[in-house]
C-alpha cells in the first residue's frame, strides 16, 4: 500500500522503486539512506574456472600429458569467451554498502539504477523544499 505522496518510479519483476524506498524481493531500502548506487561486474566464478583450467593444463604439461593439457587450455579460452558475467547493483548508504540485486541482464540493472538515482534526486528535492517551508 502506498503512502500519500509516495510515487512509484519503477515496478519490474520483484523490484519496486518509489520516491521513498527501494524494494527488492522481501527487503526494503529507504531512499533517504542511500548515498550512491551503481553496477559492478562480478566475474569471480568464471575467473576461478579459467584459472583452474590453466593451472590444470600447466600441471599436465609438467607430467607430459600435452594432448589433455591442450584441451584444458582450449576449454579455458572457450570459458573466457563465452562465460556470461554476473552484474551486481550495489548501494552505498550511511551504514555501509550492500549488494541488493544480481543478474546477467545489464540493461535490467541499468533501469533499476536509473530509477534509484531518480528517487534519490526526488528525495533531495523534497528535502530542500521542506527546509525552505520550515524557514518561512
C-alpha positions as a Markdown table, in Angstrom:
| # | Residue | x | y | z |
|---|---|---|---|---|
| 1 | Unk | 0.0 | 0.0 | 0.0 |
| 2 | Unk | 1.3 | 3.4 | -0.9 |
| 3 | Unk | 1.6 | 6.3 | 1.5 |
| 4 | Unk | 0.1 | 9.6 | 0.4 |
| 5 | Unk | 2.8 | 11.3 | -1.6 |
| 6 | Unk | 4.6 | 8.1 | -2.5 |
| 7 | Unk | 5.2 | 7.9 | -6.2 |
| 8 | Unk | 6.1 | 4.6 | -8.0 |
| 9 | Unk | 9.1 | 5.3 | -10.3 |
| 10 | Unk | 9.7 | 1.7 | -11.4 |
| 11 | Unk | 8.0 | -1.6 | -10.8 |
| 12 | Unk | 9.5 | -4.5 | -12.7 |
| 13 | Unk | 9.6 | -8.2 | -11.5 |
| 14 | Unk | 10.3 | -8.4 | -7.8 |
| 15 | Unk | 11.7 | -4.8 | -7.8 |
| 16 | Unk | 9.7 | -1.7 | -6.9 |
| 17 | Unk | 11.3 | 1.8 | -6.6 |
| 18 | Unk | 9.4 | 4.7 | -5.2 |
| 19 | Unk | 10.4 | 8.1 | -4.1 |
| 20 | Unk | 10.6 | 6.8 | -0.5 |
| 21 | Unk | 12.0 | 3.3 | -0.8 |
| 22 | Unk | 13.6 | 0.6 | -3.0 |
| 23 | Unk | 12.1 | -2.8 | -2.5 |
| 24 | Unk | 14.0 | -5.8 | -3.9 |
| 25 | Unk | 12.3 | -9.1 | -3.2 |
| 26 | Unk | 11.5 | -9.1 | 0.5 |
| 27 | Unk | 14.0 | -6.4 | 1.5 |
| 28 | Unk | 13.3 | -2.6 | 1.6 |
| 29 | Unk | 15.9 | 0.1 | 1.5 |
| 30 | Unk | 14.9 | 3.7 | 2.5 |
| 31 | Unk | 15.8 | 6.1 | -0.3 |
| 32 | Unk | 16.8 | 8.7 | 2.3 |
| 33 | Unk | 19.6 | 6.5 | 3.5 |
| 34 | Unk | 21.1 | 5.8 | 0.0 |
| 35 | Unk | 24.2 | 7.9 | -0.8 |
| 36 | Unk | 25.0 | 6.3 | -4.2 |
| 37 | Unk | 24.1 | 3.4 | -6.4 |
| 38 | Unk | 26.0 | 1.6 | -9.2 |
| 39 | Unk | 26.6 | -1.6 | -11.1 |
| 40 | Unk | 29.7 | -3.7 | -10.6 |
| 41 | Unk | 30.7 | -6.7 | -12.6 |
| 42 | Unk | 31.3 | -10.0 | -10.8 |
| 43 | Unk | 33.2 | -12.5 | -12.8 |
| 44 | Unk | 34.7 | -14.4 | -9.9 |
| 45 | Unk | 33.2 | -17.8 | -10.8 |
| 46 | Unk | 34.3 | -17.5 | -14.5 |
| 47 | Unk | 37.7 | -16.3 | -13.4 |
| 48 | Unk | 38.1 | -19.1 | -10.9 |
| 49 | Unk | 37.2 | -21.7 | -13.6 |
| 50 | Unk | 39.7 | -20.2 | -16.1 |
| 51 | Unk | 42.5 | -20.2 | -13.5 |
| 52 | Unk | 41.7 | -23.8 | -12.6 |
| 53 | Unk | 41.7 | -24.9 | -16.2 |
| 54 | Unk | 45.0 | -23.1 | -16.9 |
| 55 | Unk | 46.7 | -24.5 | -13.7 |
| 56 | Unk | 45.4 | -28.0 | -14.6 |
| 57 | Unk | 46.8 | -27.6 | -18.1 |
| 58 | Unk | 50.2 | -26.5 | -16.7 |
| 59 | Unk | 50.4 | -29.4 | -14.4 |
| 60 | Unk | 49.6 | -31.8 | -17.2 |
| 61 | Unk | 52.3 | -30.2 | -19.3 |
| 62 | Unk | 54.7 | -30.9 | -16.5 |
| 63 | Unk | 53.7 | -34.5 | -16.4 |
| 64 | Unk | 54.0 | -34.9 | -20.2 |
| 65 | Unk | 50.2 | -35.1 | -21.0 |
| 66 | Unk | 50.4 | -32.4 | -23.7 |
| 67 | Unk | 47.2 | -33.5 | -25.5 |
| 68 | Unk | 45.0 | -33.2 | -22.4 |
| 69 | Unk | 46.8 | -30.0 | -21.4 |
| 70 | Unk | 46.0 | -28.6 | -24.9 |
| 71 | Unk | 42.3 | -29.5 | -24.4 |
| 72 | Unk | 42.3 | -27.8 | -21.0 |
| 73 | Unk | 43.8 | -24.6 | -22.4 |
| 74 | Unk | 41.2 | -24.7 | -25.2 |
| 75 | Unk | 38.5 | -25.1 | -22.6 |
| 76 | Unk | 39.9 | -22.1 | -20.6 |
| 77 | Unk | 39.7 | -20.0 | -23.8 |
| 78 | Unk | 36.1 | -21.1 | -24.5 |
| 79 | Unk | 35.0 | -20.3 | -20.9 |
| 80 | Unk | 36.7 | -16.9 | -21.1 |
| 81 | Unk | 35.0 | -16.0 | -24.4 |
| 82 | Unk | 31.5 | -17.5 | -23.7 |
| 83 | Unk | 31.2 | -17.1 | -19.9 |
| 84 | Unk | 28.5 | -14.5 | -19.1 |
| 85 | Unk | 29.4 | -12.1 | -16.4 |
| 86 | Unk | 27.2 | -11.5 | -13.4 |
| 87 | Unk | 26.3 | -7.9 | -12.7 |
| 88 | Unk | 25.5 | -6.6 | -9.2 |
| 89 | Unk | 23.6 | -3.5 | -8.1 |
| 90 | Unk | 25.5 | -2.1 | -5.2 |
| 91 | Unk | 24.1 | 0.7 | -3.0 |
| 92 | Unk | 26.2 | 2.8 | -0.5 |
| 93 | Unk | 24.5 | 4.2 | 2.5 |
| 94 | Unk | 25.5 | 5.9 | 5.7 |
| 95 | Unk | 25.8 | 2.4 | 7.3 |
| 96 | Unk | 27.9 | 0.8 | 4.6 |
| 97 | Unk | 27.5 | -0.9 | 1.2 |
| 98 | Unk | 25.0 | -3.6 | 0.2 |
| 99 | Unk | 24.7 | -5.8 | -2.9 |
| 100 | Unk | 21.0 | -5.7 | -3.5 |
| 101 | Unk | 20.5 | -7.5 | -6.8 |
| 102 | Unk | 22.4 | -9.9 | -9.1 |
| 103 | Unk | 21.7 | -10.5 | -12.8 |
| 104 | Unk | 23.3 | -11.3 | -16.1 |
| 105 | Unk | 21.0 | -8.7 | -17.7 |
| 106 | Unk | 22.9 | -5.4 | -17.5 |
| 107 | Unk | 20.0 | -3.4 | -19.2 |
| 108 | Unk | 17.6 | -4.6 | -16.5 |
| 109 | Unk | 20.0 | -3.5 | -13.8 |
| 110 | Unk | 20.6 | -0.1 | -15.5 |
| 111 | Unk | 16.9 | 0.6 | -15.4 |
| 112 | Unk | 16.9 | -0.1 | -11.7 |
| 113 | Unk | 20.0 | 2.1 | -11.0 |
| 114 | Unk | 18.4 | 4.9 | -13.0 |
| 115 | Unk | 15.2 | 4.6 | -11.0 |
| 116 | Unk | 17.0 | 4.7 | -7.7 |
| 117 | Unk | 19.0 | 7.7 | -8.8 |
| 118 | Unk | 15.8 | 9.5 | -9.8 |
| 119 | Unk | 14.3 | 8.6 | -6.4 |
| 120 | Unk | 17.4 | 9.9 | -4.6 |
| 121 | Unk | 17.2 | 13.1 | -6.6 |
| 122 | Unk | 13.5 | 13.4 | -5.9 |
| 123 | Unk | 14.2 | 12.9 | -2.2 |
| 124 | Unk | 16.9 | 15.6 | -2.2 |
| 125 | Unk | 14.5 | 18.0 | -3.9 |
| 126 | Unk | 11.7 | 17.3 | -1.3 |
| 127 | Unk | 14.2 | 17.8 | 1.5 |
| 128 | Unk | 15.3 | 21.2 | 0.1 |
| 129 | Unk | 11.6 | 22.2 | -0.3 |
| 130 | Unk | 10.7 | 21.2 | 3.2 |
| 131 | Unk | 13.7 | 23.1 | 4.6 |
| 132 | Unk | 12.5 | 26.2 | 2.7 |
| 133 | Unk | 9.0 | 25.8 | 4.1 |
| 134 | Unk | 10.3 | 25.4 | 7.6 |
| 135 | Unk | 12.4 | 28.6 | 7.3 |
| 136 | Unk | 9.2 | 30.6 | 6.4 |
